[in-house]
Amino acid sequence: MKDAMKELQDSIHVLDNFDPRAYEQAEPPLVSIYLPIHRDQREEPRRDEWDGIELKDLKEEAERTLREKLPNEKDWAGIAERLDYLLAHPDLPLWENAPEGVALLISNTDVYAFNLDFAVDPCVVVGPAYYTKPLLRNFQYGTRYYLLALGTDRFGWIKGDQHSVKRMALPPEVKDYFSELFANSDDTVADERKHEEGALDFITLEGHLSPYHDFQSRKNVAKEEAEKFFRYVNKAVDDHLVRDDATSIILVTLPEHVAAFRKVSTLRHLMPTAIEKDPASLTGEQLRDDALAIMEADRDAKVQKALDEFAYDLSKGKATDDYNELAMALVERKVAALFVQEGKDIPGTFDPKTGEIFFDTDTNPTDDKILDPASPDLVDAFAQAALAQDAHIYVLPADKMPGNKGIAALYRY
């Protein structure tokens, strides 16, 4: 019994990034559940009563649809077990960390869970593929980011999203103080404060003057020592804090240190714009607001650049808003960017191996829900195929969309 419970627990995967390759081989039937989270009513770091009632309703709806499609309950016994486990455990990290909503993609063997930065309408979709289109909005807007709070003798690593920022603990092999790294330091103040949790105030280099600097000016010495520390910080972040993580990094430091750090930086996802302020002078809310302003400006610039490219490339045969052409481009894995109209549904699907499109001509839903669980969505199918080949997805309002068909694409070549 204990082993079975451990197996259930281990089958729940909370993902930060949307990677369809992690579950594209999942065997149907597949259940997709989207649940809003009542943050204002939550007094403890766990799922509250309202969310539990909503989840119970969605669970029952999923099981009712599964029973209609597959009368033999053995065909979806693993899904039922996982739904029961999720409902019975309101204290899972999944619920503790949920901001505005939760997406649950459930098979007989696994649950892929995503914390959402925006409120979703509660819904259940049961079918041969996961329903992932609501996830596009969450991962298109780039609201996850890191802040590298940097001084000349200390640094901090902060994780942020749309709602808050949180200082992260550094692994034991990473030192955040200059005096812990380099010899000939007599900075007793820094030594006394090495283990102070969450400190982001920065001590000057007055105590770090090595006897090996001869008669150089204090300014030049400080510059050399700062560059030494910046090189260490860059390597520590690259080797231990991000590795293969593609989350954007925003530098937070005084204006005079920005160019010096960029000169030695090899961080691939360091944003071109920094928060040019002393990190010690900023509250968490100020850090969040400044970071979101940078992320939003960067996103708007990328969207506009992609739209400009579409207008030019369409005449060159390197872009399309034709469904059949887009399907074949996905088969050939040459889609670089996909534009999706917000809220657009196209009943149907396509074969990702042949590019053949199948439209659903029955416009009558099977029930009174907004989504028709019996009707696949061509936009969702296109988006999943595009993400599987690392294409960028842009979810746009109708007045920003290129063309008038609700979906369009830029080619790689």
N, C-alpha and C positions, 0 to 999 in steps of 0.2 A: 504493500500500500504506500509506504514511504517512497519507494523507488518510482512508483507511478506518479505520485504528486511532484517529485523532483523533475520527472520527465516533462510534465505539463508546464512547470515553472520555466524550465530551460527552453521550451518551445516558443516562449514569448520574447520577441526581439524588438526592442525600442530603438528606432533608427533616427539619426539626426539628418541624414541626407537621403534624397530620393534616388535610389538605384534599382531600377526594375530588374537588373540582372540577378539580384538577390532572390527574386521570387517568380521570375517569368516562366520557370519550368513547373510551377505549382500545378498539381492535378485537380481538376474540377471534381465536385462542385466547389465554388469559391464564394465567400460572403464578404461584402464590403459594408462596413458600418461607419457612419459619421455622427459624432456625438458632441453637441455644444457643452461647454463647461461653465458652471455658474460661479465665477471667481468671487463675486461680491458676497456670496452667501457662505463661502468656505472659510471657516474659522480655524481649521486644522489642516495640515499638509496631507490630506487624503480626500478621496472622493466623497462628496456630501450626499445627503439623502435625495435631493432633487435629481442629481446626476444618476444615482442608483435606480430611481424609478424610471427615468428616461431610458437607461440601458436595458432594464428589464423589459420594457415595452418593445424596444428594437430587437432584443433577443427573441422574444415571442413571435414577432413578425418574421424574422429570419427563419425560425423553425417551422412556422406555418407554410412559408413559401417552399422550403426544402421538402416538407412532407407532401406538398402538392406535386412537386416535380419528381421526387424520389420517394415513393411510398415505403420502400424498405429502409428503415432508419439506420441499418448497419452501414449504408452508403455514406452517411454523414455523421456517424457516431463521434468521430474525432472533433468535428466542428462543435457538436453539442457539448462535449467535455470541456472544450476551451472556452466556450461561452459561459458555462456554469462556473468555471474557475475565475474568469474575469469578474463576473457578477459577485462572487463570494469573497473577493479580496479587494476591498476599497483602499488598502494601504500600500499597494504596489507602487514602485517608483514611477510607473507610467502615469498614475493618477496624481502623485505628489507634484510632479513637474509640469503637468498639463497647464498651458496658459489659457487659451480661449476655446480650444476644441481638441478632439482626439479622432484620428482615423485608425480603424482596425481592419486589416486585411487578413481574413481567416480561412485556412484550409484545414483538412483533416490532420495535418502534421505540424502546422506552424501558425503563429500569429505575428504579423508585422504591424507594429504600432508606431504612429507618428504624432507628436505633439504639434498642434496647429496654432499659429499666431493670429488667427482671425476666427470669428464666430461662424459656425456652419449651421445649416438647417439639419435637423436630425433626419437621417435616411438610412435605408437598407437596400442593397442591391444583391441579388443572388443570380449567379450565372456561370458561364464557362470561363470568364476572365474577371479579374478584379476591376472595379470601377475606380479609376484614379484621377479623373479630371479635377475634382476639388483640391487635390494635392498640388496641382500645378501652380495655383495661386500662391500657396504657402512657400514653395521653393523657388518661384520666379522672383519674388520681391526681395530676396536677399536680406532678410531681417536678422540673420545670425551673423555674428562677426566677433573678432577678437580685438582687444585693445592692448597694445604694447606701451605701457606707461614707463617712460624712460628718463632717467637722470644720468648724470655723469658718474655716479657711483652706486646706483641702485636701480632695479627695474621691477615692475609688476606685470603679471599676466592676467588679463580680465576677459571673461566671456560675457557677451551681451546679446540681447535680442530686442524685440520691439517694446518690451515692457520694463526691462531692468538690466543691470550689469552686476556681475558677481566676480569678485577677486578669486582666482584659482590658486590652489596650493601647488607649489612647484615640486617635482620629483626630487628625491634626496640627492641625486647627482648634479642638480642644477643649483648654483649659488646665485643669490640676488644682490649680494653686497660686494663692492670693490675690495673691501678689506678682507673678505674671505678668500679672495682669489690671488691677490698679489702681495708679495713680501714688502718689507720696509714700510709698513703702515703703522703709524702711531695714533690712529684715529680712535681714541678710547671711547668717544661718544658713540661712534658707529658700533664698536665692539659691544658696548653695553646694550644696544638696541637690536642686535642681530636677530633675536628670536621674537621680536614684537609682531604679533599677528596683524596682518593687513596694513602695515605702515606704508604710506606712499609719499611721505615727505622726504626730501633729498638733502643730504649733508654735503657740504662743499668738499673740495679736494685739498683743503689746507693741510690735513694731516697725512697726505699721501705723497709727499715730496721725497723721492728716492735720492740717496746720496750719489747715485750714478748719473744724475742729470747735470752734474758739474755746475756751471754758472749760468745756465739758461734762465730766462725770465720765468716768473711764476705763470704767466699767461701761456707761454709755450709748453711748459711742463704740464699744465692742466689739459692742454689740447692733446698732447701725446698720450697722457694717461686715460683721457676720455675715449680716444680712438681705440686704445687697447681694450677698454671695457666694452665699447660698442661691438668690436669684433667678437668678443666672447659672447655677448648677448645674442648677436645674430646667429652664431653657431649653436648656442644652447636652444634657441627657439626652433631652428631648422632641424636639429637632430633629435630633440626630446619632446617638443610641444606641438609641432604640427605634422611633421613627417609627410604622410600622403593626404592630409586634411586640406581640402581646397577652400575652406572658409576664408573670407577676406580678413586681412589684418590692417588695423588703423593705428598709425603711430601717434602717440600722445607725448609731446615733449615741448620744451621751450623753442622758440623760432630759431635761435642760434645753433641748436643741435640737429635740426632736420637734415640739412645738407650733409653734415658729417656722418650721420648714421646711414643715409642713403648711399653715400660713397662706398661704404663697406658692406652694404646689405646684399644678400643673395636670396632673400625671401621672395618666392615666386608670386605670392598673393598679397603682397604689401600694396595697399591702396596708394594711388598717386597723390592724394590729398591727405594731409595730416591735421590733427587737432593741435594747433601751435600754441599750447598753453602749458603752464606748469601743472602736472597731474595733481600735485598736492593741494592746489587751489580749487579743485573741482569736486562738487558733490557727485554722487552716483547719478542723480537725475540730469545734471549738466553733462556728464560724460555720455549718458544715453542719448540725450537730445542732440548733442554735437555729432555723435556717431551716426544717428539716423539721418541727419541732414546730409552727411557725406554719402551714405549709402543710397539715399533717394536721388541725389543729384547724379551720381554715377549711373544708376539704373535708367534714369530719364535720358541721359546722354547715349547710353547703349541702345535703347529703344529707338531713339531718333536716328542714330547712325544706321541701324538695321533697316528702318523704314526708307531712308534715303537710298540705301543699297538696293532694296527691292524695286523702287521706282526705276532705277537705272538698269538693273539686271533683268527685269521682265522683258525688256525690248531685245536683250541679248540671248534669250533662251536659258538664262541661269536662275530663273525664278518662276513660280506658277501659283495660280489660285484654282487650277483645274483639278478636280478630285482624282481623275484617272491618272493624270501626269504625276500628281503628288504621290499616289499609291506606288507607281513604278519607281519613282525616285527613292522612296523608302526601301523598296526591295533592293535597289542598287546601292543602298547605304550612302547616298550622296546629299542628304538633307543637312544643312548647316544650322538652319534656324526655322522654327515653326511659329507662325502667328495664329493665335486662337482667339476668337471673339468670346468675350466674357459672357457666360450664360447661354452660349449657342449649343444646341443639340441637333445632330443629324442622325435620325434613326437608321442604323445599319452597321456594318462592319466590313473588314477586308482581310484577305489572306496575305499575311506578311511574306509568304514564300513565292506567291505568284503575282500579287498585286491586284487580284480580282476583287471587285467591290460588290457587296451584297446590300442593297437598300431594303429597309423595312417599309413596305407600302401600307401596312396597317397602322393608321394614325390613332386608333382608339386604344387608350391605355387599359391595362387589365384591372386597374383599380383607380381610386381617386387621388393617388399620390402624385406629386410633381414628377417623380421619376417612374418610368415604366420598367419594372424589373425584367419583364419579358422582352424588352427591346434593347439590344446593344446600341452603343453610341459610336458612330464613325469618328467623331472628333476625338473621343477617348482612345479609340484604337490607333488612330494616327499618332496621337501624342505619346502613347506607350512605345510605339515603334521608333519614334524620333528620339526619345530619351534613351532607348537601348543603344543608339549609335551616337550618344553624347551630343545631340543637337541642343541648341538653346531654345527654350520655350518662352514666348512672350504672350501673356494674356492681356488683351487690350479691349477697351470699350469699343462699341460699334463704330463710333465716329473716327476712331484712330486706325481701324483695320484697313490694310491694303485690299482692294477688291471688295466685292459685296457678297461673298459666298461663305463667310464665317471662318474660313481657314485658308492659309497661304504659306508658302515656303520659299526660302532661299537655298540655293544649291552650294555645295562645296566647290564644284567645278562644272 
